[in-house]
Amino acid sequence: MQDNTVHVHQLLTAATHSLAKAGIEDSRLEAELLLRHCLDVSRSKLFLLHDQPVTQKKERSFHGLVQRRCQREPLQYIIGNCEFWSLEFLVSPAVLIPRPETEFLLEHCFSTLEQQESSNPKSDHPQRILDLCTGSGVIATVLAQEFPQSTVVASDYSQDALGVAQHNISRHHLKDRIQLLQADLLTAFSCTPTFDLIVSNPPYIKAGDISTLEPEVRDWEPHLALSGGNTGLESVVRICQDALPLLQSSGWLFMEIGADIGKETEQVFLEAEGYENVKVVADWAGHPRVLQAQRQG
């Protein structure tokens, strides 16, 4: 009688080949991640199971996951989570997948505020913070953890995105410190100085460029969170105009931007009255990535 038993290493080999054929980089790693998710095991446990048989039910389930990835559905959507700032977060097609560029945004924010504190011991940590365009809530979560004395408002236009953010905020036990708000950028706020710090990862891809993006982004991630209009500056201009009256004196704004609109973004803020310390900062790869601006004291 023919033995149809399939072992872990056979599944990994076949999946690696299928993913590579579909154009997936790091196909072996992704095959391992999908199989770990399917079998609910750690990386070390998967290694120990190398020669173990797999049930037909698990085999079918794994083939389904691999097929989805071959259709270029993002790995993070398939397994339902991703790592950001060494924390685990739920992600779904309702939100963008958090990326290293956004970690850079936060790193620059923290380093700038630390430098300010070291040069001016009287300066305090921000007490009231706004995470504008929160998406999955990763920025709000990290800000709340790094500034434990603060309260954070996390806003987004998408109700579905706010549902994901709510899950993540609860997951990290921050429900008492982060308030969720549905709003079209800053239109829900009264024009009074409210925040010491505003951090935002707004839509900044030029609308005409979305079709040129890799399939995982173009076909799966929410265009509402990607498109910054024809010039990529639509949200940038609105935030520049509307954030100033919401910032306390000497309050900071940090915003992630597209690498192709660095000069234009900087010019928008330089021409606006009321800001100082305006600068676009390059990321680890040398690309313009973060706009910083401070309300004049």
C-alpha positions as CSV (number, residue, x, y, z in Angstrom):
1,M,0.0,0.0,0.0
2,Q,1.3,3.4,-0.9
3,D,2.1,5.7,2.0
4,N,0.6,9.2,1.4
5,T,1.9,10.6,4.6
6,V,3.4,14.1,4.2
7,H,6.1,15.3,6.6
8,V,6.9,18.8,7.8
9,H,10.1,19.1,5.7
10,Q,8.2,18.1,2.5
11,L,5.6,20.8,3.1
12,L,8.3,23.4,3.6
13,T,10.2,22.4,0.5
14,A,7.0,22.4,-1.7
15,A,5.8,25.7,-0.2
16,T,9.2,27.4,-0.7
17,H,9.1,26.4,-4.4
18,S,5.6,27.7,-4.9
19,L,6.2,31.0,-3.2
20,A,9.4,31.6,-5.1
21,K,7.6,30.8,-8.3
22,A,5.0,33.4,-7.4
23,G,7.7,36.0,-7.0
24,I,7.9,36.1,-3.2
25,E,11.3,37.1,-1.8
26,D,12.5,35.2,1.3
27,S,10.2,32.3,0.2
28,R,11.8,29.8,2.6
29,L,11.3,32.2,5.6
30,E,7.7,32.9,4.6
31,A,7.0,29.2,4.2
32,E,8.3,28.6,7.7
33,L,6.2,31.5,9.1
34,L,3.0,30.2,7.4
35,L,3.6,26.6,8.6
36,R,4.4,27.8,12.2
37,H,1.1,29.7,12.1
38,C,-0.8,26.7,10.7
39,L,0.7,24.3,13.3
40,D,0.8,26.9,16.1
41,V,4.4,26.2,17.0
42,S,7.6,28.3,17.7
43,R,10.5,28.4,15.3
44,S,12.5,26.0,17.4
45,K,9.6,23.6,17.8
46,L,9.1,23.6,14.0
47,F,12.8,22.6,13.6
48,L,12.2,19.7,16.0
49,L,9.2,18.6,14.0
50,H,11.2,18.5,10.7
51,D,10.7,14.7,10.1
52,Q,7.2,14.5,11.7
53,P,4.1,13.7,9.7
54,V,1.3,16.2,9.2
55,T,-2.4,15.4,9.4
56,Q,-4.4,15.8,6.2
57,K,-6.5,18.5,7.8
58,K,-3.4,20.5,8.6
59,E,-1.9,19.8,5.2
60,R,-5.0,21.2,3.5
61,S,-5.1,24.2,5.8
62,F,-1.4,25.0,5.0
63,H,-1.9,24.6,1.3
64,G,-4.7,27.2,1.6
65,L,-2.4,29.7,3.3
66,V,0.3,29.2,0.7
67,Q,-2.2,29.7,-2.1
68,R,-3.3,33.0,-0.6
69,R,0.3,34.2,-0.3
70,C,0.9,33.1,-3.9
71,Q,-1.9,35.5,-4.8
72,R,0.2,38.2,-3.2
73,E,-2.0,38.6,-0.2
74,P,0.3,40.1,2.5
75,L,1.8,37.6,4.9
76,Q,0.7,39.8,7.9
77,Y,-2.9,39.7,6.8
78,I,-2.8,36.0,6.4
79,I,-1.4,35.3,9.9
80,G,-3.3,38.2,11.3
81,N,-0.6,40.0,13.2
82,C,2.8,41.7,12.9
83,E,5.6,42.8,15.1
84,F,6.3,46.5,15.6
85,W,8.5,48.1,18.2
86,S,9.1,44.5,19.6
87,L,5.4,44.2,20.3
88,E,2.7,42.1,18.6
89,F,-0.2,43.8,16.9
90,L,-3.4,42.6,15.1
91,V,-3.6,43.7,11.5
92,S,-6.3,43.3,8.8
93,P,-7.1,44.7,5.4
94,A,-8.7,47.6,7.2
95,V,-5.3,49.0,8.1
96,L,-1.9,49.5,6.7
97,I,0.8,47.0,7.7
98,P,3.2,48.8,10.1
99,R,6.6,49.4,8.5
100,P,10.1,50.2,9.7
101,E,9.7,53.7,8.3
102,T,7.1,54.3,11.1
103,E,9.5,53.0,13.7
104,F,11.9,55.6,12.4
105,L,9.3,58.3,12.8
106,L,8.9,57.3,16.5
107,E,12.6,57.1,17.1
108,H,13.2,60.5,15.7
109,C,10.3,61.9,17.8
110,F,11.7,60.4,21.0
111,S,15.3,61.5,20.3
112,T,14.2,65.1,19.5
113,L,12.2,65.3,22.7
114,E,15.1,63.8,24.7
115,Q,17.5,66.4,23.3
116,Q,15.1,69.1,24.1
117,E,14.8,67.9,27.7
118,S,18.6,67.6,28.1
119,S,19.1,71.1,26.9
120,N,16.2,72.5,28.9
121,P,15.7,70.6,32.2
122,K,12.5,72.6,32.8
123,S,10.8,71.0,29.7
124,D,8.3,68.2,30.6
125,H,7.3,65.1,28.8
126,P,4.2,65.6,26.7
127,Q,1.1,65.2,28.7
128,R,-1.5,65.2,26.0
129,I,-0.7,63.6,22.7
130,L,-2.6,63.1,19.4
131,D,-1.9,60.1,17.1
132,L,-3.5,61.4,13.8
133,C,-4.5,58.7,11.3
134,T,-3.9,56.0,13.8
135,G,-4.7,53.0,11.6
136,S,-3.9,49.9,13.6
137,G,-3.0,52.0,16.7
138,V,0.7,51.1,16.8
139,I,1.8,54.7,17.1
140,A,-0.7,55.5,19.9
141,T,0.3,52.3,21.8
142,V,4.0,53.0,21.6
143,L,3.6,56.7,22.6
144,A,1.4,55.7,25.6
145,Q,4.0,53.2,26.7
146,E,7.0,55.5,26.3
147,F,5.2,58.4,28.0
148,P,3.4,56.7,30.9
149,Q,2.1,60.0,32.4
150,S,0.4,61.0,29.2
151,T,-3.0,60.6,27.7
152,V,-3.4,59.9,24.0
153,V,-6.1,60.6,21.5
154,A,-6.0,58.2,18.5
155,S,-8.1,59.4,15.6
156,D,-8.9,57.9,12.2
157,Y,-11.4,58.4,9.4
158,S,-12.1,54.7,9.1
159,Q,-14.4,53.0,11.6
160,D,-13.0,49.7,10.6
161,A,-9.5,50.8,11.3
162,L,-10.6,52.1,14.7
163,G,-11.9,48.6,15.4
164,V,-8.5,47.2,14.9
165,A,-6.9,49.9,16.9
166,Q,-9.3,49.2,19.8
167,H,-8.3,45.6,19.8
168,N,-4.6,46.4,19.9
169,I,-5.0,49.1,22.6
170,S,-6.9,46.5,24.7
171,R,-4.3,43.9,24.0
172,H,-1.6,46.1,25.5
173,H,-3.8,47.2,28.5
174,L,-4.0,50.8,27.5
175,K,-7.8,51.4,27.3
176,D,-7.7,53.8,30.2
177,R,-5.1,56.0,28.6
178,I,-5.9,56.0,24.9
179,Q,-9.1,57.6,23.6
180,L,-10.3,56.6,20.1
181,L,-12.0,59.2,17.9
182,Q,-13.5,58.9,14.4
183,A,-12.6,62.1,12.4
184,D,-11.6,63.4,9.0
185,L,-8.0,64.5,10.0
186,L,-8.4,67.5,12.4
187,T,-11.9,68.6,11.6
188,A,-13.4,67.2,14.8
189,F,-11.2,69.4,17.1
190,S,-11.9,72.9,18.3
191,C,-9.2,75.4,17.5
192,T,-7.7,75.6,21.0
193,P,-4.2,74.7,22.1
194,T,-4.8,71.1,23.3
195,F,-1.8,68.9,22.5
196,D,1.8,69.0,23.5
197,L,2.6,66.5,20.7
198,I,1.0,65.4,17.4
199,V,2.4,62.4,15.6
200,S,0.9,61.3,12.3
201,N,1.4,58.8,9.5
202,P,-1.1,60.3,7.0
203,P,-1.8,59.2,3.4
204,Y,1.1,60.5,1.2
205,I,1.3,58.3,-1.9
206,K,0.6,60.2,-5.1
207,A,-2.7,58.8,-6.5
208,G,-1.2,58.1,-9.9
209,D,1.6,56.1,-8.3
210,I,-0.6,53.6,-6.5
211,S,-0.9,51.4,-9.6
212,T,2.9,51.0,-9.7
213,L,3.2,49.7,-6.2
214,E,4.0,46.1,-5.4
215,P,0.9,43.9,-5.5
216,E,0.8,43.4,-1.8
217,V,0.2,47.1,-1.3
218,R,-1.7,48.0,-4.5
219,D,-4.2,45.1,-4.4
220,W,-4.6,44.6,-0.6
221,E,-3.9,47.6,1.6
222,P,-6.6,50.3,2.0
223,H,-6.2,53.0,-0.6
224,L,-7.9,55.5,1.7
225,A,-4.8,55.2,4.0
226,L,-2.4,55.4,1.0
227,S,-3.5,58.2,-1.4
228,G,-2.4,61.7,-0.7
229,G,-4.1,63.1,-3.8
230,N,-2.5,63.9,-7.1
231,T,0.5,65.6,-5.5
232,G,0.7,63.4,-2.4
233,L,0.4,66.7,-0.4
234,E,-3.4,66.8,0.2
235,S,-3.2,65.6,3.8
236,V,0.1,67.4,4.4
237,V,-1.4,70.8,3.6
238,R,-4.5,70.2,5.7
239,I,-2.5,69.0,8.7
240,C,-0.1,72.0,8.4
241,Q,-3.0,74.5,8.4
242,D,-5.1,72.8,11.1
243,A,-2.5,71.5,13.5
244,L,-1.0,74.8,14.5
245,P,-3.9,76.1,16.6
246,L,-4.2,72.7,18.3
247,L,-0.6,72.7,19.5
248,Q,0.4,74.2,22.9
249,S,3.2,76.8,22.8
250,S,6.4,75.0,21.8
251,G,4.4,71.8,21.0
252,W,5.8,69.4,18.4
253,L,4.5,67.9,15.2
254,F,6.2,64.8,13.7
255,M,4.8,63.4,10.4
256,E,5.9,60.5,8.2
257,I,6.1,61.6,4.6
258,G,6.8,60.1,1.2
259,A,10.4,60.1,0.0
260,D,9.5,61.8,-3.2
261,I,7.7,64.8,-1.5
262,G,10.4,65.9,1.0
263,K,11.2,69.3,-0.4
264,E,7.6,70.1,-1.1
265,T,6.5,69.1,2.4
266,E,9.2,71.2,4.0
267,Q,8.3,74.2,1.8
268,V,4.6,73.9,2.9
269,F,5.6,74.3,6.6
270,L,8.3,76.9,6.0
271,E,5.8,79.1,4.3
272,A,3.2,78.7,7.1
273,E,3.3,81.2,9.8
274,G,3.7,80.1,13.4
275,Y,6.1,77.2,13.0
276,E,9.8,76.9,13.8
277,N,12.4,74.2,13.8
278,V,11.0,73.0,10.5
279,K,13.1,70.2,9.0
280,V,12.7,67.1,6.9
281,V,14.8,64.2,8.3
282,A,16.2,61.3,6.2
283,D,15.6,57.8,7.3
284,W,18.2,54.9,7.7
285,A,18.2,54.5,3.9
286,G,18.9,58.2,3.3
287,H,15.4,58.9,2.1
288,P,13.4,62.0,3.2
289,R,11.0,60.4,5.8
290,V,10.0,62.6,8.7
291,L,8.7,66.2,8.8
292,Q,9.3,67.9,12.1
293,A,7.8,71.3,13.1
294,Q,7.3,73.1,16.4
295,R,4.8,75.7,17.3
296,Q,6.6,79.0,18.1
297,G,6.8,79.6,21.9
